[in-house]
Amino acid sequence: MNEQNDVPAAYRANPAPLPESQPKRPAVVSHLVYRGKGTVIIAGTCFRRVYVFSPKESEQWVDTEDVGALVNTGLFLIRR
């Protein structure tokens, strides 16, 4: 109950808007090609998204913020 007017907060006529927890960002991705021989499960350094690459699934779109760290492993090339 709200002590000011004895009306439950859920029933207020004009409730305050809830702030967004995180603004939406545009999806910016790059095409990576895996050069390894086995399956690799790797997390991006920026968003911690997990990517799974294998010789059969060697090409994927990856968040641009994660590309640098993945390419620096020497296992990936950027496809242009």
Residue pairs with C-beta under 8 A, 6 or more apart in sequence:
1 7
1 8
1 9
2 8
2 9
2 12
9 15
27 63
28 63
28 64
28 65
29 61
29 62
29 63
29 64
30 61
30 62
30 64
30 67
30 78
31 59
31 60
31 61
31 62
31 78
31 79
31 80
32 53
32 59
32 60
32 61
32 62
32 67
32 70
32 71
32 76
32 77
32 78
32 79
33 58
33 59
33 76
33 77
33 78
33 79
34 40
34 53
34 54
34 55
34 57
34 58
34 59
34 60
34 75
34 76
35 58
35 74
35 75
35 76
35 77
36 53
36 55
36 75
37 55
38 54
38 55
39 52
39 53
39 54
40 52
40 53
40 54
40 75
41 50
41 51
41 52
42 50
42 51
42 53
42 70
42 73
43 49
43 50
43 51
44 50
44 51
44 62
44 63
44 65
44 66
44 69
44 70
45 65
45 66
45 68
45 69
46 63
46 65
46 66
46 69
47 63
47 65
47 66
49 63
49 66
51 60
51 62
51 66
51 70
53 60
53 75
53 76
59 79
62 70
67 78
70 76
71 77
71 78
